[in-house]
Amino acid sequence: MPTPNRALVLGCGAVAGAAWQIATLNALQQQLGWDARNASILIGTSAGAVLATLLGAGVSVERMMASQRGDITDCQWNHDTDTGGAIPSLPRPGVSGVRLAWHGLRGRVSPLTAVTGLMPPGRTNMQPMMNLIDQVVPAGHWVQHPATWLMAVDAATGQRVALGRDAIDIPANRAVCASYAVPGVCPPVHWQGTTYLDGGIASPASADFLLDTGVEEAIVLAPMASMQMDTPRSPLAKVERRVRRYMTRIVDREVAQLRAAGIRVIRIDPGPEDLGAFGFNMLDPARRATVFETACKTADQAVQDALRAAR
């Protein structure tokens, strides 16, 4: 049976979400007999943008797995320190995107997008992430994959932008930082007169960007959504789950649009055991190893369930 025209969507979720996605991608590859680098379109948001860029540059999931396990000696990325830590540095004075609040009042962007625009710019040092991308993509260039789209939000208009499709002149290292520019955590990225913020403030996945692309099948990994919630006792975890429910509704809507357009969707979200490993702070690198090892145990069944549901 020929391989369908298959796209891969990798969602936001910070350091924990990246670890979960890598383990899940590994299980997907094994069960499908497919290499994720061969996706016809790669869409990545925030942490997903990092992974999409690595895949688009030819880095295998197997190498990402080895990196998560600490088995690679030539990788400069430090999983414990290079994302900025569990608690971000104090942000800079000001706001990340004051116009987003105005667009929110006029109903042009979601309440979440509007509120995050009022958050101050973050101070996280993005040089380690730039260095990571520069290891696999020559500085100033884009990835080898012809359809790698990294999702960001235009701080002036509130519109989602697929860097690599809508803006083709931005280099990969800057585009990854733009997609990862979480207000209050990471600084906005300014490029040729446009200020970009994290694509996750508008959508955790942006799977709907696959509409009218001609793809037959979409694999959607959404670390910030969940079709099966747990019931945490921690007040902070309860708050996180409220945000997660909001994000889940966005992914539900996007997946419904794809299916209505005749696109087969294989959707995988974290389950209750994964959520327990996540806790309430997806930024916390101290939870990364636990999240990764948990996902290595849960991913096989999650993939089987997703494939069955897609049929």
TANORCOR-V191065 format. One record per backbone hydrogen bond with DSSP energy under -1.0 kcal/mol. CO is the residue of the C=O (numbers start at 1). NH is the residue of the N-H. E is the energy in kcal/mol with one decimal. If there is no record, write none. Layout:
BEGIN
co->[CO:CO]
nh->[NH:NH]
e->[E:E]
END
This chain:
BEGIN
co->[4:5:5:6:7:8:9:10:13:14:15:16:17:18:19:20:21:22:23:24:25:26:27:28:29:29:35:36:41:42:43:44:45:46:47:48:49:50:51:52:53:54:55:56:60:61:62:63:64:65:66:67:78:81:97:98:99:100:101:102:103:104:110:111:112:113:115:116:117:119:120:121:126:127:128:129:130:131:133:133:138:141:147:149:150:151:152:153:154:159:161:161:162:162:163:167:171:172:173:174:175:176:178:180:181:182:182:185:186:189:191:194:195:196:197:198:199:199:204:206:207:208:210:216:217:218:219:220:221:222:234:235:236:237:238:239:240:241:242:243:244:245:246:247:248:249:250:251:252:253:254:255:256:257:258:259:264:266:268:271:272:273:274:275:281:282:284:285:287:288:289:290:291:292:294:295:298:299:300:301:302:303:304:305:306:307]
nh->[6:216:217:40:219:43:221:45:17:18:19:20:21:22:23:24:25:26:27:28:29:30:31:32:33:34:38:39:8:149:10:151:48:50:51:52:53:54:55:56:57:59:58:145:64:65:66:67:68:69:71:70:82:84:100:102:103:104:105:106:108:107:114:115:116:117:118:119:97:96:184:92:130:131:132:133:134:135:136:137:141:172:42:44:163:199:161:197:158:154:152:163:165:166:150:164:175:176:177:178:179:180:181:182:198:185:186:124:122:196:194:191:155:189:153:201:202:203:12:209:210:211:213:264:7:266:9:268:11:225:238:239:240:241:242:243:244:245:246:247:248:249:250:251:252:253:254:255:256:257:258:259:260:261:263:262:218:220:222:275:276:277:278:279:284:16:287:288:291:292:293:294:295:296:298:299:302:303:304:305:306:307:308:309:310:311]
e->[-1.3:-2.2:-2.0:-3.1:-2.6:-2.8:-2.7:-2.0:-2.8:-2.2:-1.8:-2.3:-2.2:-2.3:-1.8:-2.1:-3.1:-2.0:-1.7:-2.4:-2.7:-1.9:-2.3:-2.6:-1.7:-1.4:-2.5:-1.6:-2.7:-3.5:-3.1:-2.8:-2.5:-1.4:-1.7:-2.7:-2.2:-2.2:-2.7:-2.8:-1.6:-2.8:-1.8:-1.8:-1.7:-2.7:-2.1:-2.2:-2.3:-1.7:-3.0:-1.1:-2.4:-1.5:-1.6:-1.0:-2.5:-2.1:-2.1:-1.4:-2.9:-1.4:-2.4:-2.7:-2.5:-1.4:-1.4:-1.2:-3.2:-2.6:-1.7:-2.6:-2.2:-2.9:-2.1:-2.2:-2.5:-1.0:-1.5:-2.2:-2.2:-2.8:-2.8:-2.5:-2.9:-1.1:-3.2:-2.4:-3.1:-2.7:-2.2:-1.1:-2.3:-3.0:-2.5:-2.4:-2.3:-2.5:-1.5:-2.1:-2.4:-1.4:-1.3:-2.5:-2.3:-2.4:-2.6:-2.1:-1.1:-3.0:-1.6:-3.1:-3.0:-2.0:-2.5:-1.6:-1.6:-1.8:-1.9:-1.5:-1.9:-1.7:-1.6:-2.6:-2.8:-3.0:-3.2:-2.8:-2.0:-1.7:-2.1:-1.8:-2.2:-2.3:-1.5:-1.9:-2.4:-2.3:-1.6:-2.4:-2.7:-1.8:-1.3:-2.2:-3.0:-2.1:-2.3:-2.9:-2.3:-1.8:-2.0:-2.6:-2.4:-1.2:-2.4:-1.7:-3.0:-2.7:-1.9:-2.6:-2.0:-1.4:-2.2:-2.1:-1.4:-2.0:-1.5:-1.1:-2.8:-2.9:-2.7:-2.4:-2.6:-2.1:-2.1:-2.6:-2.1:-2.9:-2.3:-2.6:-2.2:-2.7:-2.2:-2.4:-2.0:-1.2]
END
